[in-house]
Amino acid sequence: MRVHGLKIIGVVALSIGALLIFSFAEALGQVVSIQFENDFFGGDSDRHFTHGTRLEWLSNPIKSIGDKVDQIQWLGFQKKTSDSADVLETRVSLSVGQNIYTPEDTTAVQWVPHDRPYAGWLYLGFGMEANQGSKRSDKLGLEIGMVGPYSFAENAQSFWHSLFGLNVPKGWDNQLNNEPGLILSYSQIRRYEVRNLFLGLNFDLLPNVGGSLGNVFTYAEAGLALRLGSDLAHDFGPPRIRPGFPGSSYFRPKKGFLWYVFAGFQGRAVLRNIFLDGNTFQDSYSVKKKPFVGNLQAGLVVQWNSFRIGYTQVLRSKEFEGQDFSDVFGSLSLSYYFQ
């Protein structure tokens, strides 16, 4: 009875989060995005980071917050610009999401040594995104949630696998214990463009740095993305679920059709990953993580008026000792700008 009640609470919490996000987005100039990441895309492996869902609302520019951000000296925003398109704009965000992690062997009832434990992460996110036109994007975020059975990852995976006639993983009794989680994150993307490269196409470079701090993830990261397309000044890449390339929830609508292809790489120095290290305050299953992880990505973004669709294929290097294969998964995002 208790488990059934917790399922209801989880569904209600996700539903309330979704309703709040869509109700906030009724005002003009706001963006709603939904993201799906799954190892079915490209890898069809059903292991390790096997699924992520994230729904996000991004506000229109809030001048009072932007004025405060502009006064933070170490951020180093360009204070004066002759181009009105490069004026600093600051938005706030609200998100709700769930990540699911499983071992490579999902047929075993007992935990398999040297294979990562089952785990889930259910969270609410609060953030701020400051864009200086098409030159730079800074994101600050806080995610608060639950790891363990209260993340309802087992319920979500079992439901969808049963619905599509897939094998239901057998070892969820070995998942991490319940633990409140917190992640404070920051990322910065800068943009350098070469216009009219050939056939009216443009090319740009997007170097990025960032990191996260908390009992769920603690790491530092840096990377570079390259893009080629018809018009690149409208966003900083599609949004992604952490840990991953920082991307941008915000984009500028433009009448007609836009597109670009992209590729990139990113390195991450990992100090803490609860899904490998195990619970913070009590004993749990764990594996020995690798201190450095790399990502390669490639994908396509298409924009039509106020709609943006992005797909990213990701290759992630081995994350723990004893891992047999690198991971391949895909990320699909759909965004709508209210105007």
C-alpha positions in Angstrom: 0.0 0.0 0.0 2.9 2.3 0.8 4.6 1.7 -2.5 1.3 2.3 -4.4 0.9 5.6 -2.5 4.4 6.7 -3.4 3.7 6.0 -7.1 0.7 8.3 -6.9 2.7 11.0 -5.2 5.4 10.7 -8.0 2.8 10.9 -10.8 1.1 13.9 -9.1 4.4 15.7 -8.6 5.4 15.3 -12.3 1.9 16.3 -13.4 2.0 19.5 -11.3 5.4 20.4 -12.6 4.3 20.0 -16.2 1.1 22.0 -15.6 3.1 24.8 -14.0 5.6 24.9 -16.9 2.9 25.1 -19.6 0.8 27.6 -17.6 3.8 29.9 -17.2 4.5 29.7 -21.0 1.2 31.5 -21.9 3.0 34.9 -21.9 4.8 36.0 -25.1 8.5 35.5 -25.5 8.8 32.4 -23.4 10.1 28.9 -24.5 8.9 25.4 -23.5 11.2 22.5 -24.3 10.9 18.7 -23.9 13.9 16.4 -24.1 14.2 12.7 -24.4 17.6 10.9 -24.2 17.7 7.1 -24.6 20.2 4.4 -25.5 17.6 3.0 -27.9 18.7 5.7 -30.4 21.8 4.4 -32.2 22.9 2.0 -29.5 19.8 -0.1 -28.6 21.9 -1.3 -25.7 19.6 -0.7 -22.6 22.4 -0.2 -20.2 24.2 2.4 -18.0 22.5 5.8 -18.7 19.5 4.3 -20.4 16.9 7.1 -20.3 16.4 10.7 -19.4 13.3 12.9 -19.7 13.2 16.7 -19.0 10.5 19.3 -19.4 11.6 23.0 -19.1 10.0 26.4 -19.2 12.1 29.5 -19.9 10.8 33.0 -19.2 11.0 36.1 -21.3 13.8 38.6 -20.4 13.6 40.0 -16.9 15.3 43.3 -16.7 15.7 43.6 -13.0 17.6 40.3 -12.8 19.6 41.2 -15.9 20.8 44.4 -14.2 22.0 42.5 -11.2 23.8 39.9 -13.3 25.5 42.8 -15.3 27.0 44.0 -12.0 28.9 40.8 -11.3 32.4 41.7 -12.2 33.9 38.3 -12.6 31.4 37.3 -15.3 33.0 40.0 -17.5 30.0 40.8 -19.8 30.6 43.4 -22.4 29.1 46.5 -20.8 28.6 48.6 -23.8 27.8 47.6 -27.3 26.8 49.5 -30.5 24.7 46.5 -31.7 21.3 46.3 -30.0 21.2 42.6 -30.9 24.0 42.0 -28.4 22.4 43.6 -25.3 22.4 41.3 -22.3 19.1 39.5 -21.7 18.5 37.3 -18.6 15.8 34.7 -18.2 14.8 32.3 -15.5 13.8 28.6 -15.9 11.8 25.9 -14.2 12.3 22.2 -15.1 11.2 18.7 -14.0 13.1 15.6 -15.1 14.0 12.0 -14.5 17.1 10.0 -15.3 17.4 6.1 -15.3 20.6 4.1 -14.9 20.9 0.3 -15.1 23.8 -2.2 -15.3 24.9 -3.9 -18.5 23.3 -7.2 -17.3 19.6 -6.5 -16.7 18.6 -10.2 -16.6 20.4 -10.9 -13.3 18.2 -10.8 -10.1 21.3 -10.3 -7.8 23.8 -7.5 -8.2 26.7 -8.4 -10.5 30.0 -7.3 -9.1 31.9 -4.7 -11.2 28.7 -3.7 -13.0 27.1 -0.4 -12.1 24.1 -0.4 -9.8 20.5 0.4 -10.7 19.6 4.0 -9.9 17.2 6.8 -10.6 17.1 10.6 -10.3 13.9 12.6 -10.1 14.3 16.3 -9.7 13.0 19.9 -10.0 15.3 22.4 -11.5 15.5 26.2 -11.1 17.9 28.2 -13.3 19.0 31.4 -14.9 20.2 31.9 -18.5 22.0 35.1 -19.5 22.6 35.7 -23.2 24.6 38.5 -24.7 23.0 38.4 -28.1 24.6 35.7 -30.2 28.0 36.1 -28.6 27.7 34.4 -25.3 25.4 32.3 -23.1 25.8 31.7 -19.3 23.6 29.3 -17.4 23.3 28.8 -13.6 21.1 26.0 -12.3 20.0 24.3 -9.1 18.5 20.8 -9.2 16.8 19.3 -6.1 15.4 15.8 -6.0 15.6 12.2 -4.9 17.9 9.3 -5.8 16.7 5.7 -5.0 13.2 4.1 -5.0 11.6 7.5 -4.5 12.8 8.6 -7.9 10.3 6.0 -9.3 12.8 5.0 -12.0 11.9 1.4 -11.6 8.2 2.1 -12.0 8.8 4.2 -15.1 11.1 1.7 -16.8 9.0 -1.3 -16.0 5.9 0.5 -17.3 7.4 1.4 -20.7 9.2 -1.9 -21.2 6.0 -3.8 -20.5 4.0 -1.4 -22.8 6.3 -2.1 -25.8 6.9 -5.7 -25.1 10.5 -5.3 -24.0 12.4 -7.3 -21.4 11.8 -5.9 -17.9 15.0 -5.5 -15.9 15.1 -8.0 -13.1 17.5 -6.4 -10.5 15.8 -3.2 -9.3 15.9 -4.6 -5.8 19.6 -3.8 -5.9 19.2 -0.1 -6.7 20.8 2.7 -4.6 19.0 3.7 -1.4 16.8 6.8 -1.0 18.8 10.0 -0.7 17.9 13.7 -1.2 20.1 15.1 -4.0 21.3 18.6 -4.9 23.3 19.8 -7.9 24.5 23.4 -8.4 25.8 23.9 -11.9 27.3 26.6 -14.1 28.2 26.7 -17.8 29.4 29.3 -20.3 29.3 29.1 -24.1 31.1 31.6 -26.3 30.4 31.9 -30.1 32.8 32.8 -32.9 31.3 33.0 -36.4 32.5 33.0 -40.0 29.7 34.2 -42.2 29.0 33.4 -45.9 31.5 30.6 -46.0 30.2 29.2 -49.3 26.8 28.8 -50.9 25.4 31.2 -48.3 26.3 28.9 -45.5 27.8 30.1 -42.2 30.3 28.3 -39.8 30.9 28.9 -36.1 32.9 27.6 -33.1 31.3 27.2 -29.7 33.9 26.7 -26.9 32.3 25.9 -23.5 33.4 25.5 -19.9 31.4 24.6 -16.8 30.9 22.3 -13.9 28.6 21.0 -11.2 28.8 20.7 -7.4 26.7 18.5 -5.1 26.2 15.1 -3.7 24.8 13.8 -7.0 27.4 15.2 -9.4 30.7 17.1 -8.8 32.8 17.7 -11.9 34.5 20.2 -14.2 34.1 20.2 -17.9 35.3 21.9 -21.1 34.6 21.3 -24.8 34.2 22.7 -28.3 31.4 22.4 -30.8 31.5 23.2 -34.6 28.4 24.1 -36.6 27.6 24.6 -40.3 24.2 25.9 -41.5 22.0 28.5 -43.0 21.8 30.9 -40.0 23.6 30.2 -36.7 22.8 33.4 -34.7 19.6 32.1 -33.3 20.8 29.7 -30.5 23.8 28.1 -28.9 22.9 24.5 -29.7 20.0 22.3 -28.6 19.4 21.7 -24.9 20.8 18.6 -23.3 20.4 16.7 -20.0 23.3 16.9 -17.6 26.0 15.8 -17.6 26.5 16.7 -21.2 27.1 19.5 -23.7 25.6 22.7 -22.2 23.4 23.7 -25.2 20.7 26.4 -24.9 17.0 26.3 -24.1 16.6 29.7 -25.6 16.3 30.4 -29.4 15.1 33.3 -31.4 12.2 32.6 -33.8 12.5 33.6 -37.4 9.9 33.3 -40.2 10.8 30.4 -42.5 13.1 27.5 -42.4 16.6 27.3 -40.7 18.9 24.4 -40.2 22.4 23.5 -39.1 24.5 20.4 -38.5 27.0 20.2 -35.7 29.8 18.1 -34.1 31.8 18.5 -31.0 33.8 16.9 -28.2 33.9 17.5 -24.4 36.1 16.3 -21.5 34.9 16.0 -17.9 37.0 15.6 -14.7 34.8 13.7 -12.3 35.1 14.0 -8.5 31.7 12.7 -7.5 29.1 10.6 -9.4 26.5 9.1 -7.0 25.4 6.6 -9.7 28.8 5.0 -9.6 30.2 5.9 -6.2 27.0 4.9 -4.4 25.1 6.6 -1.6 26.7 9.4 0.3 25.6 8.7 3.9 25.0 4.9 3.9 26.4 1.7 2.4 25.2 0.8 -1.1 26.4 -0.9 -4.2 29.1 0.9 -6.1 31.9 0.6 -8.7 35.2 2.3 -9.1 34.6 5.3 -11.4 37.1 6.6 -14.0 38.2 10.2 -13.1 38.1 11.4 -16.7 35.2 10.9 -19.1 34.9 12.1 -22.8 31.9 12.8 -25.0 31.7 13.0 -28.8 28.6 14.3 -30.4 27.1 15.1 -33.8 23.6 16.1 -34.8 21.1 18.2 -36.7 18.8 21.1 -35.7 15.8 22.3 -37.8 13.8 25.4 -37.0 10.5 26.5 -38.6 9.1 29.8 -37.4 8.6 29.2 -33.6 9.4 25.5 -33.6 12.9 24.0 -33.1 13.7 20.3 -33.3 17.2 18.9 -32.5 18.7 15.5 -32.6 22.1 14.6 -31.1 24.0 11.3 -31.3 26.4 10.9 -28.4 29.4 8.6 -27.9 30.5 8.5 -24.2 33.7 6.9 -23.1 33.9 4.3 -20.3 32.9 5.7 -16.9 34.0 3.0 -14.5 36.5 0.2 -14.1 35.3 -3.1 -15.6 33.0 -1.4 -18.1 33.2 -3.4 -21.4 31.9 -0.9 -23.9 31.6 2.8 -24.4 28.0 4.1 -24.4 26.0 5.3 -27.4 22.7 7.1 -27.0 20.6 9.8 -28.7 19.1 13.0 -27.5 15.9 14.4 -29.1 14.5 17.9 -28.2 11.4 19.8 -29.2 11.1 23.5 -28.4 8.4 26.1 -28.9 8.7 29.9 -28.7 5.5 31.7 -27.7 5.0 34.8 -29.8 
